[in-house]
Amino acid sequence: MSTDLFETPAADAAPAAFADRIMAATLGGIDLVAIHLGRTLGWYQALVDDGPLTSVDLAARTGTQERYAREWLEQQAVGGWLLVDDHDDATRRRYQVAPGAVAVLTDPDSALHVAPVAGFVIAACRRIDDLVAASRSGGGVSWSQFGDDARTAQAALNRPLFLDELPDQIVPAIPELHTALQGGARVADIGTGEGWSSIGLAAAFPTSTFEGFDVDEPSVAAASRHAADRGLDGRVSFAAVDAAALSESRTGAFDVVMAYECVHDMPDPVGVLAAMRAIAHDDGYVLVMDERTAESFAAPADPVERLLYGYSIVCCLPDGLSTPGGVGTGTVMRPAVLAGYAASAGFSRVEILPVEHEMFRFYRLHL
Ligand SMILES: C[S@@+](CC[C@H](N)C(=O)[O-])C[C@H]1O[C@@H](n2cnc3c(N)ncnc32)[C@H](O)[C@@H]1O
């Protein structure tokens, strides 16, 4: 992330600097809505597959209305997402996606495919009345209430990380984990979502077996489909279950227990971490990947910290408070907070692993 693009004005900056900031945010917010429309209606994909296209061609190929398609094309062109040739007749102008934007908008395997984040923001906006109500009277908004937009955005955003970076760079940087997976490990993937973490590692480590667990049934159904599509369903399976309950049935069953970007969402993180400890066998490896927060609160902060607080107020905190008694961690789970949860769950210590990553920190929880 290039930080100078997102600089905050100094607190004593002139009012115009704050007004400009609102204008930039408005343009950015509208971009996200337009990107969500373009992805949902198949407009970007049609332009990439068959472009350059006129508004008439685009509407015909995607089963949409030409007038709406034309306005969106013009909006996207004036915003620099699309290239357009010069023509006086608006319905005969031909558009294509700017070459540098193709992977960002349409390639699910690219590490730069960040456009799905638009769905995440849309999911939060759909729930704005619930967020207002929860802020007034308590309670929360659960992950299942945020629905398909949030779940598919989450899965799409982490998919390239799980299919490429995790097996190819991150695991090899953690020698003990790498050796375990190469040797044929039984692996539990807690809060697996749509399962890409298990699928990516299963493809890279063919003697290991993976079981993914998640409370969200639509995520588990999607994960099972993804594994079957890749012919991995013999070694990768998924179950809809509250991970805190696993200690009752699977004590000592796994060589590796891992949890990616989910501990901070959990209403009962200590209960889930205690279950992770229980289902790891005596020499097991317990890995947690969570947000690369700053060590402590400071304001103003860098764009990563601002993004994490943004996710927190619109999704993760309300999710964590959606179950009675939820501790409400929020997205900004600092290392000291995780260490406290881990100690309460019975782990002897938490080690921050030497893995370089812009967004995530990797922790080993020692039994
Ligand atoms: C932000 S998503 C992360 C999904 C996936 N690990 C990833 O990185 O894309 C958090 C996931 O944790 C799951 N989850 C939350 N509490 C859980 C619990 N107690 N047991 C199992 N899964 C849980 C949610 O259903 C959701 O799929």
The ligand as an ORCA input file, in Angstrom:
! r2SCAN-3c Opt
* xyz 0 1
  C     -13.201    -13.029      8.864
  S     -13.695    -14.655      8.574
  C     -12.154    -15.455      8.143
  C     -12.367    -16.660      7.288
  C     -11.069    -17.286      6.746
  N     -10.258    -17.848      7.790
  C     -10.283    -16.291      5.950
  O      -9.197    -15.873      6.387
  O     -10.753    -15.898      4.871
  C     -13.977    -15.260     10.224
  C     -14.593    -16.636     10.220
  O     -14.618    -17.141     11.559
  C     -15.797    -17.904     11.700
  N     -16.078    -18.092     13.124
  C     -16.360    -17.124     14.045
  N     -16.564    -17.693     15.254
  C     -16.371    -19.024     15.109
  C     -16.421    -20.143     15.995
  N     -16.705    -19.984     17.286
  N     -16.166    -21.374     15.490
  C     -15.877    -21.543     14.171
  N     -15.835    -20.530     13.284
  C     -16.060    -19.280     13.743
  C     -16.829    -17.069     10.935
  O     -17.982    -17.814     10.626
  C     -16.028    -16.651      9.718
  O     -16.158    -17.558      8.651
*
